[in-house]
Each structure stands twice: as structure tokens, then as C-alpha cells.
Amino acid sequence: MNAEGGGAASSASAASSSAAAAAAAATATATAQRPLQQQQQQQVTVNDRPSQPALHLTSDEVNYLIFRYMQESGFVHSSFTFTYESMLGRSNMRNAERSIPPGALVSFLQKGLQYVGIEETLRREQQRGNATNSNSNKRKAGISNNSNNTSSNSNASSLAQEKAARKSNGGTASNGSSRLVGPSSIPPQPSLTVTNPLVTKAVDTIIDKEDELTNADPSEVLELKMHQSEVFMCAWNSVFTDMIATGSGDASARIWQMGGPKASNGLGPVKLLPHGTGPRDRKNKDVTTLEWSSDGKLLATGSYDGVARVWSLNGALVHTLRGHKGPIFSLKWNKKGNFLLSGSYDKTTIVWDVSNGSGFIKQQFDDHQAPALDVDWKDDNTFASCSTDKTVHICRVGSEKPLKTYTGHTDEVNAVKWDPSGSLLASCSDDCTAKVWDVNSDRKDPMYDFKSHQQEIYTVKWAPTGPGSKNPDKKPLLATASFDGSVRLWNVQDGNCIQVFSRHRDSVYSVAFSPSGNYLASGSLAGQLYIWNVMEGRHIKSFKGKGDIFEVAWNKEETRVAACFSSNVVCILDFP
């Protein structure tokens, strides 16, 4: 697949619009005039004759066909934007790749045009029959029309029928039972999904009443409101601990200084880090990732235009790093601070040397066959990367090929994280599993294979506990967060699931352990923020904001939790 250049954005958008219009015309329904993301669960009837089996195509399926067309045609930026705006990640189409061949949209449209041609031919034949006033000819035309409709619709909708059958089985047949590979096993966990509207409302009412006892008081919440679009990322400075950085879809990052230790102290100075000089220059420069250096003096940001930037504490631009040909999804500093690692939609990872006045590419790795979604350093020279190609690579600066490649996942791998000791690597995937790999052994299979989640796992986080951490006497724990609305805690000493947190009503996008490892913050797409007591397994503080939560983060003192929202706001909660 060829990545789009900056000048191809308009043509890609045009292709996106044309594909969407063509697909809508092919379905031939009135619902196509409304935005596709507002039709997520609405079905488009193709043939509703009572004498024939109902054949239908969902808007999610139409969206997926359009996405595949743009991806296969090389419209990288447009396909990424379309996936986000149509909310395909929240649909049941994530596993459709296995059953849908390349060129499916074009094939579907061709068959649709054939059907239209057949229909028009039959209409004309029927008109000629009417002109001769022959009742027998009328009946024959009617029979012929029905038979041709059935045949054409059957061909055009075979793909939809196949996917509809899979959906009726829950959409996750391969992961229907919970299983753990390791020293011990976990019994199958029941699905937490509630489909009865009355039951759902009752459950929501109970949760709301319980949350009233733990809701943060408005005086404990400081809102940061200067961004003009969604806030995707936030990160506290671990050295200058009254500072937090945020990255937004408005093509900017900001460094905010707190006015004091509490929300009531208000806000101090704010520094704007613009990623464009004007409205036109800000196009495709959404800030997708950011991270502070270990000494707290530099902030790295990655953006949709494929450029990494390094900023000083006072907001000055120190480095502009150009080398990627697609959006940057992940940025990580090594501990020494001389290397910056980036992973991109262009399938590559780059190690940048930023130790002197001009940053440059130290080494570029191109072993992934699809977009690189996440990267994480093991030490100052060794790192892990994961990709939508379903693989995990372990690479080292100076080595041309990966040291190890893990292929145990059966779908896109969303995140990789090293444990505090650097000996275990966790990964999570759209295949609904999280895996722990023992990198010091020669085994190709995972040390643990956690299969209790019912939907995709978006992120994994290690607790700052166990060997190699600042809390070595506490158990090593791993948290997994899923689109099934649950967060699970795993004891990595024996592989047991020790807690299941299931109060969230929508996909959980972010989790973060407190510095002591005693507490866990989680945020979901429903705007719910919970702080959990890890050992007691209960929530001790809650907050409901407007919009979806994309990221949560603790400050070093464990006295504040930040959450960034799709409503352009960052909320800072006092704790406890």
C-alpha cells in the first residue's frame, strides 16, 4: 500500500466521497441520505418480499466496504479519518477481514449495476406487455421479474448474509470461551452485555445511585478549556510535577502549569505549542501522541502529518523530525534521553538521535507489513513494536533485523508494554486476548495467554510493582482494558485474574496505575472516570464528564488524576 503524500489529501477525500456515494446508491435506500455513523444499528433492506428470505446490508458493513476500498487504493489518511468518524472501531466488523476478499466494494457495485440493468430491462418488457394488453404476458413478466430479482439480490448480498450469520452467533465465536495458558486456569467469565432496554436502564440507575456516594465534588475538579477540538493525550511531567502536557485534534499541544496543589488553586501559565502557522497549515496536524523526557526538560509530540517535534519547557521548538510518510501513533523516549522512538502508519519505526543540536534518523526499521501502532523501550537500545500485521517485534539499535518476532496474535496488535524488570513483554489485540511473553527464554509461545475478555483489548498497563520497580515487595500486576467495558487485573506470578472491574457502560480506552500501585484509574467512551482500590476491588472515586475519555494519567505525588475528553476539555481531579 502506498501512503498518501500531503498533496494527495484532497484527492483522497474526493475518493472517499465518491466511494461513499456509490455505496449508498447501491443500497438504494432512503436512509443513505443521513450520515452513516448515525445508522450504526439500522439495517438497509434489499429484498423484503414476504415470499423471499430477507436479505439486508447493515450500515456498518457498508462503512467497512468503503474503508477497505480506501485502504486498498492507498488512501492512507482518508481511510484512517473515515475509520474514526464512522466509529468502525466500536462496531462488530473488526474481524471481517478474514472473510472479505480484496476489491469487495467494486465487485459489489458491479453486481448492483447488473441488477439495475436487469431491472430496467424487465421494466421495459413489462411496458411492452402492457402495450399489447396481454394478461398472459403480464403474468409471465411478473414471474420473470421476481425470479431475476431473487437471483441478483442473492449474488449481491451473499457477503452480507455471511456476516449476518456470524453476527447472530455473537461475532466472537473463536473467543467464546475463556481460557488461560499458564500455571493455572480461570473459569469462563459470563458476558457483561445487557441487551434488554429495561434491564439496561435499571442497571444504569443502580450505578448512578451508587456513584453519587463517590462522585467528585465540583470543587475538586479543575477544567482546562483552551483546546478547540478533541483532546487525545495527556501526560504529567515527572520532574516539574505541577505541569501537564496535552495534545489535541486542533493541531496544537499545550503545557499547563497548575496554580497550586488543589483544584481550588486554579490554573497558572499556559504555553501553546502550535503545529501549524494558520488555518490551512493546521490541516492533518492533529497531535496523536506525546511524552516527556525522563529529565522533564523536553516534550516530544507526534502528529497526523507524520512529523515528530521536540519542545522545551518554555514552549520553544527544539527539533522538527521528518521521516515518516504517515501519521505517527506512538512516541517514546529512552531513559538516557538521547534517542526518541516513533511508530507510524507508514509501517516503519524510527529511532531518532536528538542528543545534539540537530535531530537525525539513527535507524529506520521497516520489518512490519502494516501500520505500527505502538512502541516501547526495554532499555536504552532495545525496544518492542506492534502492528496491524498481527506481529510483535523486538529490535535493537544497530541490528538490521528484529531480535525476536512473536506471531501468536490472530488480529491487529494494539499495544505493547515492558514490565518494570524488562524481562516480560505484554501485548494486547483485537483478537480479544492479552499475552505475556518471556523474552529471556527461547519459547515462541506466550508465557500467559489471557482470553477472558469478550471484545477487543485496546490497552495494557503494568503496575509499578514487583522486581525492577520502586515497589519491589508488592505483587507484579498487569491491567487490561477492553471494548467489552471491563478492566481486568492479572497476577503475573501465577497468571490468575484477581479483579474484574465492570462498572463502565462503554469501551474502556485508557487505564493508569498510581505511582504506589495501590490505585487504578480507568476512563471509557461514555465519559466515566473511576478510581479503584486495587486490592479491595472497589471504586473509591468517580466522575462523569461530557464526551468520551481518551486518556487518563496520574501525577507523581498521587494527588491528582487527569482525563482528556472528546468535548475539547481536560479535567483534573483532586485525590483522594
VOGU-3710 file (C-alpha; in Angstrom, 3 decimals, decimal comma):
1> mnaegggaas> 0,000/0,000/0,000  1,344/3,434/-0,924  0,971/6,165/1,684  -0,608/9,439/0,602  1,581/12,497/0,395  0,428/15,809/1,815  -0,735/16,997/-1,618  -2,915/13,953/-2,108  -5,251/14,735/0,758  -7,861/16,421/-1,433
11> sasaasssaa> -7,903/13,606/-3,989  -8,178/11,059/-1,195  -11,110/12,936/0,283  -12,739/13,003/-3,132  -12,228/9,274/-3,463  -13,748/8,788/-0,043  -16,804/10,837/-1,005  -17,212/9,034/-4,322  -16,972/5,622/-2,702  -19,482/6,577/-0,038
21> aaaaaatata> -21,916/7,948/-2,622  -21,588/4,887/-4,819  -22,153/2,508/-1,946  -25,171/4,470/-0,796  -26,630/4,345/-4,295  -26,042/0,616/-4,483  -28,053/0,003/-1,335  -30,872/2,127/-2,833  -32,474/3,215/0,428  -33,695/6,497/1,819
31> taqrplqqqq> -31,510/6,102/4,893  -28,405/6,748/2,788  -29,125/10,494/2,936  -28,210/10,611/6,642  -24,619/10,283/7,970  -23,515/6,655/8,090  -22,362/6,874/11,695  -25,958/7,717/12,720  -27,144/4,439/11,182  -24,816/2,061/13,033
41> qqqvtvndrp> -27,544/-0,389/14,001  -30,059/0,382/11,249  -30,463/-2,259/8,533  -30,954/-1,434/4,864  -33,450/-3,828/3,261  -32,538/-5,109/-0,170  -35,410/-7,510/-0,757  -38,345/-7,545/1,672  -40,855/-9,555/-0,328  -42,750/-11,791/2,097
51> sqpalhltsd> -42,256/-14,803/-0,140  -38,460/-14,435/-0,182  -35,892/-14,658/2,651  -34,934/-11,204/3,959  -31,568/-10,082/2,590  -30,102/-6,970/4,142  -26,925/-4,956/4,495  -26,085/-3,027/7,650  -24,566/0,444/7,578  -21,572/-0,976/9,486
61> evnylifrym> -20,987/-3,351/6,569  -21,278/-0,501/4,050  -18,796/1,531/6,109  -16,370/-1,386/6,238  -16,529/-1,917/2,458  -15,758/1,789/1,929  -12,881/1,619/4,420  -11,401/-1,428/2,672  -11,687/0,268/-0,722  -9,809/3,365/0,500
71> qesgfvhssf> -7,164/1,260/2,274  -6,564/-0,958/-0,755  -6,386/2,101/-3,033  -3,630/3,674/-0,940  -5,692/6,495/0,588  -3,997/6,150/3,982  -5,070/9,433/5,568  -8,658/9,213/4,336  -9,124/5,618/5,487  -7,767/6,495/8,946
81> tftyesmlgr> -10,097/9,509/9,247  -13,091/7,556/7,925  -12,496/4,765/10,475  -12,531/7,303/13,301  -15,546/9,325/12,115  -17,683/6,276/11,240  -16,744/4,632/14,569  -15,829/1,343/12,876  -13,676/0,517/15,901  -16,839/0,293/18,001
91> snmrnaersi> -18,686/-1,947/15,537  -18,643/-5,734/15,114  -16,719/-5,519/11,857  -13,191/-5,815/13,251  -12,873/-9,487/12,287  -14,408/-9,134/8,818  -11,023/-9,074/7,091  -10,825/-12,859/7,190  -13,948/-13,325/5,050  -13,983/-10,305/2,721
101> ppgalvsflq> -11,764/-10,556/-0,375  -9,874/-7,582/-1,876  -11,948/-5,405/-4,183  -15,204/-6,311/-2,453  -16,749/-2,844/-2,800  -16,060/-2,646/-6,544  -17,413/-6,175/-7,018  -20,497/-5,313/-5,000  -21,149/-2,152/-7,043  -20,680/-4,027/-10,317
111> kglqyvgiee> -23,250/-6,596/-9,257  -25,546/-3,789/-8,150  -25,261/-2,170/-11,586  -26,021/-5,525/-13,197  -29,133/-5,770/-11,070  -30,205/-2,248/-12,077  -29,710/-3,209/-15,744  -31,780/-6,381/-15,314  -34,480/-4,439/-13,514  -34,626/-1,800/-16,271
121> tlrreqqrgn> -34,811/-4,497/-18,988  -37,672/-6,210/-17,189  -39,459/-2,888/-16,719  -39,311/-2,209/-20,459  -40,500/-5,726/-21,264  -43,402/-5,253/-18,906  -44,271/-1,940/-20,585  -44,307/-3,663/-23,977  -46,533/-6,343/-22,498  -48,899/-3,674/-21,235
131> atnsnsnkrk> -48,982/-2,074/-24,666  -50,292/-5,341/-26,248  -52,853/-5,625/-23,414  -51,931/-9,301/-22,962  -52,802/-10,605/-19,496  -50,736/-13,732/-20,033  -47,698/-11,687/-20,982  -48,232/-9,544/-17,872  -48,174/-12,641/-15,673  -45,063/-14,008/-17,387
141> agisnnsnnt> -43,262/-10,652/-16,968  -44,172/-10,621/-13,299  -42,816/-14,142/-12,758  -39,624/-13,304/-14,663  -39,163/-10,104/-12,703  -39,444/-11,907/-9,380  -37,008/-14,662/-10,366  -34,393/-12,235/-11,629  -34,745/-10,113/-8,501  -34,109/-13,178/-6,352
151> ssnsnassla> -31,040/-14,245/-8,327  -29,432/-10,807/-8,463  -30,105/-9,977/-4,838  -28,718/-13,357/-3,822  -25,441/-12,642/-5,623  -25,167/-9,067/-4,409  -25,959/-9,911/-0,778  -24,063/-13,177/-0,223  -21,387/-11,218/1,597  -23,952/-9,571/3,861
161> qekaarksng> -25,637/-12,917/4,597  -22,338/-14,489/5,612  -21,540/-11,650/8,017  -25,073/-11,528/9,362  -24,826/-15,220/10,237  -21,565/-14,586/12,079  -23,130/-11,695/13,985  -26,066/-13,850/15,041  -23,529/-16,143/16,737  -22,157/-13,288/18,781
171> gtasngssrl> -19,430/-12,149/16,402  -16,698/-13,721/18,533  -17,096/-17,439/18,009  -13,376/-18,099/18,143  -13,184/-16,448/21,560  -16,429/-17,640/23,069  -14,798/-19,485/25,956  -12,347/-18,047/28,447  -9,038/-19,862/28,692  -5,683/-19,144/30,244
181> vgpssippqp> -2,468/-20,779/29,133  -0,176/-20,942/32,154  0,257/-22,490/35,582  -3,440/-22,129/36,414  -6,709/-21,529/34,617  -9,627/-19,181/35,040  -13,225/-20,386/34,694  -15,159/-18,899/31,750  -16,456/-15,429/32,525  -20,046/-14,528/31,609
191> sltvtnplvt> -20,618/-11,696/29,164  -21,479/-8,402/30,825  -23,502/-7,207/27,829  -27,156/-6,413/28,601  -29,486/-6,295/25,583  -32,888/-5,750/27,241  -33,510/-1,961/27,325  -35,478/-2,171/30,564  -32,727/-4,158/32,268  -30,085/-1,777/30,904
201> kavdtiidke> -31,961/1,222/32,281  -32,349/-0,454/35,666  -28,643/-1,291/35,827  -27,722/2,275/34,835  -29,982/3,653/37,552  -28,322/1,468/40,179  -24,847/2,512/39,036  -25,825/6,191/39,057  -27,140/5,957/42,613  -24,042/4,143/43,817
211> deltnadpse> -21,794/6,668/42,073  -23,498/9,501/43,942  -21,651/8,323/47,045  -18,248/8,526/45,335  -18,711/11,345/42,806  -16,021/14,013/42,877  -17,244/17,284/44,329  -17,257/20,129/41,755  -14,761/21,986/43,967  -12,326/19,086/43,421
221> vlelkmhqse> -12,374/19,383/39,611  -10,319/21,833/37,561  -11,317/22,111/33,882  -8,812/23,079/31,188  -10,812/24,545/28,299  -8,486/26,180/25,759  -8,395/23,429/23,122  -10,687/23,791/20,088  -11,043/20,078/19,293  -10,821/16,641/20,921
231> vfmcawnsvf> -8,009/16,173/23,417  -6,395/12,828/22,653  -3,429/12,675/25,018  -2,216/13,996/28,361  0,976/13,425/30,362  2,199/14,821/33,680  5,804/15,950/33,956  7,591/13,629/36,419  10,191/16,253/37,425  8,350/19,567/37,232
241> tdmiatgsgd> 5,315/17,935/38,725  2,945/20,916/38,556  2,996/20,752/34,736  0,864/18,659/32,408  1,016/18,429/28,604  -1,992/17,809/26,369  -2,364/17,067/22,651  -5,442/17,812/20,556  -7,112/17,470/17,193  -6,852/21,270/16,844
251> asariwqmgg> -3,225/20,853/15,657  -1,754/22,005/18,937  -0,272/20,811/22,201  -0,276/22,812/25,407  1,799/22,868/28,566  -0,356/23,807/31,546  1,052/24,846/34,913  -1,142/24,292/37,930  -1,870/27,253/40,201  -1,320/25,102/43,292
261> pkasnglgpv> -1,758/21,570/44,666  -5,584/21,673/44,593  -8,260/22,439/42,027  -9,297/25,422/44,138  -5,870/26,978/43,457  -6,803/27,369/39,806  -4,512/27,462/36,804  -1,128/29,088/36,234  0,617/29,991/32,946  -0,251/28,031/29,776
271> kllphgtgpr> 2,101/27,625/26,806  0,715/26,946/23,329  2,710/24,616/21,068  1,272/25,220/17,580  1,730/22,553/14,912  0,720/24,923/12,094  1,007/28,619/11,315  -2,537/29,183/10,036  -5,902/27,501/9,387  -4,725/25,874/6,158
281> drknkdvttl> -1,352/24,906/7,590  -3,051/23,149/10,534  -4,753/20,614/8,266  -3,798/16,999/9,063  -1,672/18,054/12,055  -3,736/16,568/14,867  -1,461/15,735/17,799  -1,808/11,977/18,176  0,830/11,202/20,835  3,197/12,935/23,245
291> ewssdgklla> 5,677/12,130/26,022  8,049/13,946/28,405  11,741/13,083/28,537  12,958/11,458/31,768  14,638/14,686/32,933  11,389/16,593/32,354  13,044/19,255/30,192  11,762/18,194/26,761  8,355/17,256/25,372  8,035/15,158/22,213
301> tgsydgvarv> 4,852/15,297/20,122  3,794/13,196/17,153  1,134/14,309/14,708  -1,077/13,200/11,875  1,221/14,776/9,275  3,943/12,249/10,124  6,245/14,789/11,789  7,728/14,422/15,283  8,535/17,606/17,159  10,542/18,251/20,318
311> wslngalvht> 9,740/21,253/22,536  11,407/22,888/25,519  9,649/23,685/28,801  9,198/27,303/27,742  7,387/26,248/24,543  10,261/26,702/22,089  10,517/24,266/19,169  13,838/22,409/19,516  13,629/19,716/16,805  11,438/19,059/13,776
321> lrghkgpifs> 11,898/15,425/12,786  10,721/14,474/9,296  10,998/10,908/8,078  7,627/9,211/8,313  5,154/9,132/5,417  2,034/8,666/7,521  0,523/9,571/10,906  2,644/8,906/13,980  0,814/6,716/16,513  3,385/6,348/19,280
331> lkwnkkgnfl> 6,434/8,207/20,627  8,750/7,067/23,433  11,957/8,473/24,940  14,638/6,087/26,116  15,702/6,618/29,728  19,023/8,216/28,793  17,214/10,794/26,680  19,456/10,583/23,622  17,030/8,556/21,488  13,392/9,159/20,585
341> lsgsydktti> 11,417/6,225/19,137  8,390/6,639/16,836  5,915/4,216/15,254  3,838/5,199/12,236  1,033/4,285/9,862  3,709/4,021/7,147  4,649/0,581/8,630  8,011/1,765/9,972  9,583/2,619/13,305  12,334/5,234/13,557
351> vwdvsngsgf> 14,985/5,794/16,220  15,900/9,500/16,248  19,172/10,765/17,712  18,282/14,021/19,487  21,416/14,290/21,612  22,782/17,334/19,765  21,513/20,488/18,098  20,020/18,801/15,024  18,000/15,612/15,405  18,515/12,938/12,760
361> ikqqfddhqa> 17,458/9,391/11,912  19,723/6,967/13,739  17,979/3,932/12,252  14,691/3,156/10,500  13,113/-0,295/10,838  10,758/-1,498/8,072  10,055/-5,103/9,093  6,324/-4,645/9,760  3,982/-5,317/6,855  1,257/-2,930/8,074
371> paldvdwkdd> 0,934/0,192/10,298  2,987/0,199/13,510  0,558/1,055/16,311  2,750/1,134/19,437  6,390/1,118/20,562  8,073/0,782/23,959  11,713/0,815/25,126  13,151/-2,132/27,091  16,403/-0,288/27,776  18,361/2,495/26,095
381> ntfascstdk> 18,935/0,483/22,904  16,294/-2,282/22,738  12,592/-1,786/22,047  9,383/-3,586/21,106  6,883/-2,640/18,400  3,497/-3,982/17,357  1,410/-3,663/14,245  -1,852/-4,318/12,488  0,067/-7,119/10,747  -0,605/-9,146/13,961
391> tvhicrvgse> 3,072/-9,358/14,944  5,292/-8,097/17,753  8,961/-7,309/17,006  11,843/-6,844/19,431  14,564/-4,727/17,848  17,902/-3,231/18,848  19,665/-0,137/17,589  22,496/-1,305/15,330  20,846/-4,603/14,383  19,354/-4,769/10,906
401> kplktytght> 16,722/-7,406/11,692  14,446/-7,957/14,701  15,995/-9,956/17,531  12,680/-11,766/18,001  9,282/-11,830/16,334  6,141/-13,068/18,083  3,243/-14,200/15,889  0,742/-15,548/18,423  -1,968/-12,941/17,846  -4,630/-13,519/15,190
411> devnavkwdp> -5,665/-9,876/14,721  -4,262/-6,347/14,994  -1,947/-5,831/17,977  -2,893/-2,548/19,648  -0,266/-2,065/22,361  2,989/-3,412/23,814  4,401/-2,671/27,284  7,508/-3,873/29,133  7,256/-4,799/32,794  9,469/-2,872/35,290
421> sgsllascsd> 12,162/-5,581/35,159  12,379/-5,567/31,358  12,093/-9,353/31,200  8,377/-9,656/30,378  6,531/-8,043/27,487  2,737/-7,659/27,419  0,725/-7,238/24,220  -2,979/-6,877/23,509  -5,015/-7,300/20,374  -8,289/-7,085/18,519
431> dctakvwdvn> -8,366/-10,880/18,839  -9,690/-10,243/22,384  -6,563/-11,585/24,060  -3,633/-10,209/26,014  -0,374/-12,133/26,049  2,729/-12,032/28,227  5,996/-13,013/26,537  9,100/-14,182/28,389  11,833/-12,566/26,298  14,652/-14,228/28,232
441> sdrkdpmydf> 13,553/-17,694/27,097  13,611/-19,281/23,663  9,924/-20,169/23,657  7,851/-18,883/20,753  4,508/-19,158/22,523  3,390/-16,724/25,232  4,071/-17,346/28,897  0,444/-16,377/29,575  -2,461/-16,072/27,167  -5,386/-14,217/28,751
451> kshqqeiytv> -8,674/-14,904/26,963  -11,393/-13,745/29,343  -12,342/-10,501/27,599  -15,339/-10,663/25,260  -14,256/-7,898/22,869  -11,108/-6,184/21,599  -8,454/-5,189/24,147  -7,271/-1,661/23,477  -4,545/-1,200/26,078  -2,419/-2,937/28,705
461> kwaptgpgsk> -0,552/-1,352/31,626  1,907/-2,781/34,156  1,648/-1,732/37,771  4,790/-0,052/39,197  5,229/-3,087/41,443  7,392/-6,196/41,626  11,005/-6,727/40,503  12,660/-3,694/38,931  10,062/-1,238/40,273  10,014/1,276/43,132
471> npdkkpllat> 7,646/-1,085/44,953  9,557/-4,404/44,714  7,760/-6,042/47,647  4,322/-5,773/46,012  2,902/-8,310/43,565  3,601/-7,705/39,870  0,254/-6,858/38,261  -0,984/-6,294/34,718  -4,167/-4,402/33,812  -6,071/-4,993/30,566
481> asfdgsvrlw> -8,841/-2,689/29,288  -11,354/-3,786/26,679  -14,163/-2,667/24,424  -16,384/-5,002/26,469  -16,433/-2,283/29,153  -14,352/-4,167/31,687  -10,907/-3,823/33,230  -9,131/-6,942/34,491  -6,175/-7,260/36,840  -3,814/-10,208/36,490
491> nvqdgnciqv> -1,304/-11,546/38,985  1,705/-12,285/36,793  3,303/-14,551/39,391  0,687/-17,247/38,825  -1,392/-15,989/35,900  -4,609/-15,592/37,894  -7,190/-12,878/37,288  -7,565/-11,255/40,709  -10,058/-8,468/39,938  -12,700/-7,623/37,326
501> fsrhrdsvys> -13,888/-4,000/37,259  -17,101/-3,809/35,224  -18,944/-0,570/36,032  -18,171/1,098/32,706  -21,033/1,308/30,188  -18,869/1,581/27,085  -15,429/0,740/25,713  -12,562/1,394/28,135  -9,854/3,256/26,256  -7,361/4,080/28,995
511> vafspsgnyl> -6,124/2,850/32,378  -3,320/4,134/34,600  -1,821/2,871/37,849  -0,967/5,340/40,581  2,763/5,637/41,460  2,305/3,464/44,563  0,428/0,802/42,608  -2,401/0,930/45,153  -4,916/2,600/42,832  -6,010/2,313/39,226
521> asgslagqly> -7,787/4,987/37,170  -9,898/3,972/34,153  -11,740/6,049/31,552  -14,332/4,989/28,988  -16,054/6,261/25,867  -19,162/7,006/27,951  -17,231/9,724/29,791  -16,983/7,719/33,009  -13,859/8,001/35,134  -13,346/5,584/38,025
531> iwnvmegrhi> -10,562/5,301/40,570  -10,286/1,794/42,009  -8,652/0,401/45,117  -6,613/-2,371/43,547  -6,514/-4,834/46,429  -10,057/-4,241/47,700  -11,545/-4,388/44,203  -13,925/-1,447/44,651  -14,202/2,034/43,195  -13,492/4,830/45,659
541> ksfkgkgdif> -13,991/7,864/43,426  -15,993/8,555/40,260  -16,577/11,358/37,796  -18,858/11,736/34,763  -17,773/14,226/32,120  -19,135/15,298/28,757  -17,957/13,246/25,789  -15,603/10,278/25,561  -12,451/9,811/27,627  -9,357/9,079/25,547
551> evawnkeetr> -6,624/9,144/28,203  -6,173/9,188/31,985  -2,956/9,985/33,875  -1,703/10,311/37,475  0,695/12,951/38,741  3,859/11,839/40,540  2,580/12,774/44,018  -0,549/10,627/43,533  -2,720/13,625/44,423  -4,338/14,341/41,034
561> vaacfssnvv> -5,780/12,437/38,084  -6,177/13,961/34,626  -8,695/12,840/31,997  -8,909/14,203/28,457  -12,253/14,280/26,651  -13,672/14,390/23,148  -15,535/17,547/24,250  -12,250/19,548/23,979  -11,782/19,598/27,770  -9,215/18,194/30,190
571> cildfp> -10,463/17,570/33,735  -8,044/17,466/36,684  -9,453/15,674/39,757  -8,074/16,050/43,266  -7,297/12,765/45,018  -8,310/11,413/47,415
//
